[in-house]
Amino acid sequence: MIRNDEEPVGLGALDRVTWALRRAELAVQSLKEQQLRPLGMAAAHYTLLMSVHDESGLTGAELARRLNVTPQAIASLVARLEGRGQLERREHSRHRHIQELHLTDAGREALHAADAVIAGIERQVTDGLGAEDSAQLRALLDRVVKTIRED
């Protein structure tokens, strides 16, 4: 409910940079979900597999912080991927109560197949924008991240 002393949200809100970022994010996410589905994979699975590939030995808690999701969400995804034989937990060499996450051969194969799909989406975006605009967009997005992290 809008109080009398508040201005209602104007149509200009839809012209905000943050709204454009969100719309772009949703469009890309939707396309990822659609194109990964035939592989039996969700975008969240791809993200988790890519993160573990990038930094093998992460714990579930570390992964949750990096991906900005709850530890419960990571535990569920890890259990699902572990059940598929794509991910395994290994005991930390010095801290036996800590479980590190590692890709299996099946996980690397699934990630390779999914990454080919994601690379196709990347090509679709960059082909649509062209090389110069793609480079400019990447630089601007990097600046957005830097600006937000500085505050």
N, C-alpha and C positions, 0 to 999 in steps of 0.2 A: 504494500500500500504506500502510495506517495503522500508524504506530508505536504501541507500547503506551502511550506517555506522551501521545498525542494523543486528543482526543475526536473521535469520528466526526461528520460533518456531520449535524446534527439536522434534523428536519422543519421547525423554525422558520426555517431558511434560506429556505424557500419563501415565508415571510411577510415577507421583507425588502422595503423600498421599492425597492431597486435591482433586485430580481427582478421586481417589479410593473412597473417602468419598462421592463425588457427585454421582458416579455411584451406590453406595450402596443405597444412599438416593432415587434416582430415581427408582431403582428396588423395594424397599419397598413401596414407594408411589404408584407406578403403581399397585402393588398387593393389596394394601389397596383399591384403587379406584375400581378395578375389583371385589373384594370380598364384598365390602360394597354396590355396585350398586343394588344387589337384595333386599336390605333393603330400597332402595330409598334414600340412603344417600351417600354423597360425603365425602371424607376424611376431607375436611375443616369443614364440619358440625360436624363430630366426634370430631375434635380438639376443636371447639368452645364449644360443649356440655361438653366435658371433662374439659375444662378450667373453665367453669362456675360451674360445679359440684365441682371441686377442690377448688374454691374460690367464693362461692356464694356472690352476691352483687357487683361484678365488674361493672364498667361503660364501655360503649363502647370504650371510649378513653383508659382506662386502658388495656382493652382486646387487642386493636390494638397494643399498645406498647409491651405487653407480647408476642404476636404472630408475631410481626414484619411485620405487614401489615398496610395498610392505614385505617383510620377511615371510609372512604367510603366503603371499602371492608367489614369491620365489620358491618356497618349499613345495607348493603345488606344481609349479612348472617343472622343477627339478625331478619330482617324483614321476611325473608323466614322461619326461624325456629319459629318465633312468629306466622306466618300465619298457620303453621302446628300444632300450639298449644303445641309446645315443650319448648318454652321459653316465659317468661313474663318479662315485665319491671315494676318495682315498684318505686314509688317516694322515694327518700332518706328521712330519718326521720328528718334531720335538714336542708337539702338543697333541697328545692322543685323543683328547675330547673334541678337537677341531677336525672337521671334514672338508677337504679340498675338492673342488669340482674339476673334472677333466673330461674332454671329449673322447669317445671311443672311435674305432674305425668307422662304425655305422654313423656316428654323429658327424664325423668329418665328411662322409659321403653325403649325408642329408644336408649339411651346411653348404657343400659345394653345389649341389643341385639347386638349393634355395638361392644361393648367391647369384647363380646364373639368371634366375628370375628377377632378382633385385637389380642386377646390372642392366637388364632389359628395360626396367622402369626408369633407371637412371638415364639410359640412352634416349628414351621417349621424352623425358623432361629436357635434357640438354639439346636434343635435336630440335625440339620445339622452340627453345630459347635462342639457339645458336651459341657458338663458342664464346663470343665476347660477352653476351648477356649472362651466360652460365657462370663465367669467371667472375663477373661483377656481382651476381647474386650471391655466390659463395663468399666473396669478400665482405659483402654487406651483412650476411648472416653471421659470419665470424665476428664482425664488429658489434652486432646485436648482443651476442653472447658475452663478449668482452665488456661491453657497457653495463650489462646487467650484473655481471660478476664483480665489477668495480664498486657498485653501490652497496 
